């Protein structure tokens, strides 16, 4: 309980006024709930003693009639306020979690599956919010009712009888809670199975085109069923515990009743208690049952939520390895970028992907990077995005290690067009403007022109306003590439990186884009990773990367004069294109 409270304490502090109002409402509702039994006892004693008058009867009926009405209104206000508070808590926790996810680096996303992260923000967060609101309200309310009922029972009726009948209840509650604690490890396992199921659903939805193309629907469904089945099985196991132990309350309750009746009748015979007193007393025991069951259920919820708190905490405790320092420097332009003996290994791999890379890029140059698939071209060039820290060596920008500068500034220098293109569920225009939402119309038109995307617009139903992404029109591979290039160009970046971004466009379009880059990006830096040599032919410097190492460098003409991969591949490409 402390565990959860420590996680939501900030929220209670921020909203303490609301909690005071909720608390007062609960006290009022508890008093109203307990009043009828008390009035009933008094009335019976008045009837037995023959003191009932017409006026007192009317007052009694009126009073009893007003109580439910008052309870209804107070409960309405209470429910409204408490649900609103619970929603606000969920919203704020989600906001914190999401903003934390945005702060995380690539290493974090290599470690956690998307499905797992989604499960934590949905199922786990809901469990916490639910337990938090039940804990704050439910426990206050139920404990309030119990304490009040026991106080009234012992002060106005008989403390001995109260002690005898209710002492058995905490014993049962303690036994039940210790059993529930044993259940924790199964709940933890269940959460992991749930995350696995979410991941599988996500994968199938994302990959539904490939699944259909390979007629793997049945196979995939089979895997889904298995995941769903695992989820249900693990939950069933947990529920079994509940089913075994919950009915124990009925037994406890029955014993409390029997004790109250037996001792109550004895006290009446001894003239230490009235009949009305016994009826009030027995009604109160009935009223204790509900709150005790509720408290037990709340403990079960808290039990579930504690595991969720740990799961969410695990994420919130993670700190990005790539992060800004207090004294990180700003940077808006650069003169040179130097890779010095750079070796890089992905966090969960054993072998480095690029090894002892040394080369320099000067401002305004166009650099070509070529080499076989899997050689590490993309990995090399992505070092400029500061996704990971290099494993060995250093990348210097204007003589200072790249880590000296603000990450955001370094990323702002770069317009990166990746190999796979991400379309968002927005209009074509908005998809391009992701590169720079504040771009002027002029900059926008220029980007569209350089990327040779203009010619695609006439095929789109609503021109730039055509919706794309999952729910919108589907663009061809080439169109997606051109849109992505326009997205990077709208930023007018200091460094444009085309990471094999021309693979889906035809040779003529590629030529047009390369020509446009030469015209429009004079004085800016371009890095072109390509398979076709026509894309890098005019680069100031071309590097050949093989198996993570630079094996050749020079201009197109230099490289054609050297024996090696470049010349061999060039001849092959020329022969094939004839
Ligand atoms: P290229 O761009 O030359 O085709 P990449 O840089 O994409 O090569 O990949 C180089 C190697 O790094 C490949 O063996 C690939 O499997 C591996 N690799 C790429 N991305 C990751 C990653 N995120 N985690 C682990 N290994 C990766």
Boltz pocket constraint, residues with backbone or C-beta under 6 A from the ligand:
constraints:
  - pocket:
      binder: B
      contacts: [[A, 110], [A, 346], [A, 349], [A, 353], [A, 371], [A, 372], [A, 373], [A, 374], [A, 375], [A, 376], [A, 377], [A, 378], [A, 379], [A, 380]]
      max_distance: 6.0
